[in-house]
Each structure stands twice: as structure tokens, then as C-alpha cells.
Amino acid sequence: MNEVKTPKKPLLYYYSIVLLLLILFNFLAMPRLAERQVKEVDYGTFMTMAENKEIGQVEVQESENRIVFTNKDNTVVYKTGMMPDPDLTSRLYASGAQFEGEIIEQADPLVSVLVSWILPIVIFVVLGNYLTKRMMKNAGGPNSMMFGMGKSNAKIYVKSSEGIKFSDVAGEDEAKENLAEIVEYLHDPSKYREIGASMPKGILLVGPPGTGKTMLAKAVAGEANVPFFSMSGSEFVEMFVGMGASKVRDLFKQAKEKAPCIVFIDEIDAIGKKRDGQLGGNDEREQTLNQLLTEMDGFEDNTGVIILAATNRPESLDPALTRPGRFDRRVPVELPDLAGREAILRVHAKKIKVSDDVDWNKIARMASGASGAELANIVNEAALRAVRDGRRFATQADLEESIEVVIAGYQKKNAILTDKEKVIVAYHEIGHALVAALQTHSAPVQKITIVPRTSGALGYTMQVDEGNHYLMSQEELENKIATLTGGRAAEELIFKSASTGASNDIEQATKLARAMITRYGMSKEFDMVAMETVTNQYLGGDTSLACSAETQTQIDRQVVDLVKTQHQKALQILTDNRKKLDELAKYLYEKETITGDEFMKILNQQ
Ligand code: ADP
């Protein structure tokens, strides 16, 4: 879509430039213009000229301590310093010099004031006027305030044929279905008006970052072929109290003029946070929110202005914002499932050249948990890699490598692991893979590598889910914990000591075990009582405990027990398969990267 931005530079900027020029002009140029060029000579020359009767006019400027004189034809002006000379006047008389008139004409004071001050001010005002008019024209009306203050700065996407359409947003079928109704309404509001139905004024798109919320909002505007005003919540909040509210007013005013249209407010939690009434609260933010609420109440139903807002922290929004009549419809935009991921990859693959034999389904399976933005990034990374290697198109290998880049960072080319470290890392990774593979329910291993990555990982085991997983059984979760402890278990078994390499595994295993006990009701003691609630569903899933101190102690003990049991299970699996562990670790140590197929082949060899 064509984006029309209002000019950013305030008028103040132009005014200060003109003022600066004015000052420079007065200090540097004016003195030179005012004074005629004068030749400086010594007193001896003056005396000789006087004696030779070569002086035309003369002026003794005692205050300046100088004598200014001309030659006989008055064509050249000379000046010299004064000397204590009592006979000066008589000598000058004798030379026939004339004493009348000013030789260096002081510019007429009126003219000088005119030239140095009035004229520039006139230029300054005319220029200022011209610029103001031009800016107003761009800003869309004479009522926009000076210096851009209190203006909404909303980016306006004008109708255009190549705008984003629903077909550009892959997956997210439920969200699209939900929004299709809005498109329908924007096409023909009268249909709804006739029957008396009113469209929701505000629609809240909620979901994790990078799942295409902004894209969906733009697609609604593209499909409905209406103007699209876009602004981020944080742009409203200004340093001065009241500025944000005035921006909200301006935005809605513009929107009403352009109706039917869509107003999109990204990251609405920046202004829409709960007003908690604490001392020292953010006045500016609260005023902005109040203004937004007032504006939403203010316009009647069916005016044709639809407000879409996106957030990844719906739980932090002020309840007043989500009540019916304001943002009363909520459209979840979740992370894509397997089919969604494949579709997104294919959409983005259209923008680059790829070889025909790429298995998109496999890439989508490998990238489980990736958001739309990450998938777009993966495709782009693959194209960059192809260019780096001097190829004309991206291949399956490029895509697979770029998944790893996005997940684990680039390969560290010159990271030097000592031999001992390399052996430990090899055993660690095979430990994970072996425990995963030998527990029937674990996902198959895709790839194991011990090439260090820029993220700090010294090696990793990539597992691939075969399909979508919406539910996980207790057994599957336990197996997952066992797999996570498998790396450390292998180190203990072989080297009889622990290393720091397992810190991330420990973190993940603990998190899983904790969730099983406090949230999934998978412990005998607590039955189906929630001990923790998720407070931040889309951003990392922070939780807050809701139980007594004694219960917390019990939870901690149970978490330890659970992880311990799984750790023992992993140790047992590896002890039972010690031969395979050695064989596979040696193979990995030599090859550094092995595929899941190679791994399974060795594992299944008798
Ligand atoms: P959000 O607003 O949810 O944080 P965006 O809409 O800004 O995410 O998406 C960021 C980028 O990710 C988009 O520009 C697009 O390239 C890609 N993307 C995300 N979701 C999708 C999708 N469903 N289909 C195609 N591309 C997507």
C-alpha cells in the first residue's frame, strides 16, 4: 500500500535556520558591504604626498586615531595612523587639501537598518508563511497545530490495488473468518443498518508477537478497500500530559472524515493498561486512555469507523476497554500449527527462488513452535545463504541450516573446543538423543550436531514432531523430562562428573516438572487444584504462585522428586545401552554433525 506520512520536521526547524542565516549575514557580510575598500599606508607616505600636493580630500578622525585621505582625483582612498604632529593642519593647508565632506561614507542609517534587519525579517516571514501553508496542505487541513504537537502522526495507507489481502496471510483461518465479516460490513454498511445490527466498534487481535496481527489488520483494509490509519500505542504517550489525549482526538477526527475506514492501534497495552489508582501513576497514559474510551463511546454505531487493536498482553488491559461497546470482540491470533507453518513458508517462498525438490512439510515440522515472523525470517536466511554460497536458488539444505540459525544462532567458525570438551559434548548430545529414541513416545531425532553456535550452545539435538500436538499426556511429559536429563546422565555415566553444559536442560526440565504439579494437576497430593496461574500467556508464560508457604515447600519437594525419578530413568536407559552410547558418541565426535537417519541406522544395527 502507499504510505503517506505527514512531514516530521517542525516549523521551528525552518525558523531557526533562517534566524541563523540572518545573524551570520549581519556579522560577516554587512561590515564589508558598508565600508569602501581603503588602502592602508604609513605616515611617511602621507607626509610625502602632502608635500607633493598630491592629496585631494582629507579627514582627520581623531576618535579613531586615523587620517583618511584621497589622491588628487579622488579615485583612491588612503588611511594612516595619527602621529603627534602639531603642524599637521598648517601642512595640510599648504598642500591644498580640502577638508570638506566624509570620505568614507557611512551608510545611511535608515538604509543600513533596512538592509540588515527589516529585509531579512520580511524574507523570514514570507518564507515562514509559505512553509506553513505547504505543511498544512500535507497535513490535510488548516486546523493542524503548529510544530506538529497534538497531531496524531498516524500513518495512512491509502487505497491501492497492491495492498495486502487475506491471501497473503497464510494459515490463521479462524481469525480470517472472524474478520471477513468486518470486510463485508465495510463493503456495504447499509445492509447491516437496515436490519438494525451494529458492528462491533473495536476488535482486539491477541496473540504472541510475530503471528501476523498487523498483517491481518492491513489485510482487512486491503480487502475492504478502505483507508487504513495505523499508529502504535506508545506513539500516543508524550512527555507532556494531555498531548496523547489530543493525539487521540485528532486521530478520530481524521478517521471520521475518511469513514468508512480502519484505525489500527498496535501494542494497545502501552496506553490501555489497567488503571490501578496508585500514587504517582502515569497521568499522561491515563488521560490518553480516558480520551480513547470517550472517543469510542462518542461515535455512533455504524459510522463506518472500525478500530482494530493488537496486543500480546490481553490480561493487562483495563476492563473498561474490553467491555461491550468498545473492544468487545476478541480475535485470537495464535502460533501457526503444522499446516499453517507450511502455508506461511510457501507464501514467503514465492518471494525467493527455491529449488523444486524442497520438502516444505519437513521444514515446517522442523520449525515447530516458530511464529509467522520467524518463518519469514527462515526463508530469507535461506536465500541469503544461497547468495553467500554463490548459488542461484535456495535448497533444502539452506532452509534446514537457516532454521538452526534462527533457533541457535550462526555456526561459530573459530570456536576452539579442546578435545576433551568435544568428547563430553558428543556424549552429552548422544545422551539426549538416545534417551529420546529409546522411549517410544519421544519424537524422532532429526539431527545432532556438536558444532558450537553463536547463541552459546556447544551442540544440540534437534527433535521433530511428527504432527500437531495439542495435548500431552503425563507419560509424554515425563519422557520429555527424562530426555532433558539424558545429556547430564551420559556425562555422569562416562566421566563420573558433571559439567556446566546442562544448565539450559535443567531449567527446562524444572519448568516442565513444575507445570505438571502446579498447573496440570498431575500430582497425587494436590489433585486438581491450581497452585499457579499464568499471568503472561503470550510472552514467555510467566506464572504467579497462589498458595501458602507450606504448600510451596511441598511443591518444591515434589518437583525435585519428579526430576530425580526421570533422571534415574535416563541413567538406567543409558547404562543398559552403554555400548550404543559409546559407538554413537564416537561417530558423532568424528563427524561433528549426524542426521537422524544415520543415528537410527547405528542404533538399530545388531
Ligand atoms: P505481529 O503484529 O503479530 O507482531 P506482524 O503482522 O507484524 O506480527 O508480522 C510480522 C511479519 O511476519 C510479517 O511482515 C510477515 O512477513 C510475517 N508473518 C507473520 N504471520 C504471517 C502469516 N500468517 N502469513 C504470512 N506471513 C506472516
Residues whose N, C-alpha, C, O or C-beta is under 5 A from the ligand:
A	BS01	ADP	D168 V169 A170 G171 E172 P208 P209 G210 T211 G212 K213 T214 M215 I344 V347 G372 A373 A376
